[in-house]
Amino acid sequence: MSELPPLNTDTIWAILNEELNDATVNQLLWYHLGYRYNSEYQSWDCTNVEPVWQEEYPEPPDFIDSRPATVKLTRSIPKEYKQLLKEQLGFTGYKVGEFTPAQARRATAANWLLAKMKQGSTVTRDQS
């Protein structure tokens, strides 16, 4: 994986404002879910991925393109953090009738990552 931007509010806004490309958004999610690519074996290492993700996604999904993966991501956000974009960043959402499924999935990704920041729990063991 290429160099990822830091997990901070500037990065969250960059996701929401579509300043980061889809690949980078996916890579951020994969990294913070625990997926690591092993270039020696040319395969994904799921050692640090929670079993509920490992079972369904032995390889990291494309969250921007996959509704089922994004639904799973949404459901994994603790209830108390579901409104963080609004509460912490003042994000009011996209305009009804003008937003795309990809933007909705980006908002989910941003909220999930913001919840990770709030929890202070990101994967620390890096095997890349």
N, C-alpha and C positions, 0 to 999 in steps of 0.2 A: 504494500500500500504506500501511496505517496505520503508526503508530509501533511498531516492533518492540522487544521486550524485549532486553536485552543478552545476548550469548552468553557465559553463565557457568554455574556449577554450580547456582545457584538456578533459572535458567531450565530447565536439564536436569531438575531435580527437579520443577518445575512441569509439565513435559510428562509425566513418568512418573506423577505424582499426579493427572493430569487437571485441573489448575488453569488451564491454558491451553486455549482452545477449539481445535477442529480447524483452523479457518481460520488462526489465528495460528501453529500448528505448521507448516502448509503454507507459509505466508509466510516463516517462518524458513528452511525448507529451500530454497525457491525463491531467496531472497536469497543464501544461501551457495552455491548451485549457480551463481549468476550471472544468473538471470532478472531482468529489469527491465521494468516496465510503462511504456510510453510513452503517456501520457494524450493527447498531441497527436494521435497517429495511432490511438489506441485499439487498440493491439496490443502483443504482447510482443517485446522486444528480446533476442535471444539472443547478442549479440556476445561476451559474457563466459562463455557456457556451453560446457563441453567438448563437442567434436563428438559423442562417444558419446551424450550426452544430447540434443543438438540434433537429431540424426537421428531418434531415436525419439520425442522429445517436443519438437516445435517450440514448444509451449505447455506451461507447467508442469503436471504431473499432480497429481491429488488423492491424496497419498500415504496418507492415512488410509482412503480408500475403494478404492484400487487395489492389489490384490495384486501384479500384474506390476511396477508402478513401485517398490513396496517391495522386491521381490526384487532388482531392479536396484540399488536403494540399498544393500541388504545386501551384494551382491557388490562394490560399489565401496569398501567399507570395507577398508583394508589389513589383512591377516591379523594383524599385531601389535597392532591396535587393536580386534579383534572382541570382546574381553572387558573393555573399559574400564569399562562400567557396574558390573561386579562388582569389578574390580580397583581402580578409582579412587574409586568412590562407595559401594561395598559393597552395591549393589543386588542383591538375591537373586532378583528376578523376581516374577512374579505367581503366585498359587496355581494349581496344576494343576487343571483342571476348572472354575475360577472366572474365568478371564480370557477376554476377547473378542478377536476378530481385530483390532479397533481398538486395543486395549491392546498387542497384540503389535507392531502397526505403529508405535505411539507409542514403544515401546522401541527399535525399529529407528531411528526418527527421532532419538531422544535419543542413541543410540550413535553414529550418523553425525555428529551435531553435536558430540558430545564428541570424536570423532576429529579433526574439523576444528579444534577448540580445541587439541588435543594437537599437531597438525601445525603450528599457528600459521598456517595458510593459509586465509584467507577472501578472497573477492573484494573488492578495494579500489576498483576503478574503478566509480563509481556514475553512471549516466546518467539518473537519475530527475529 
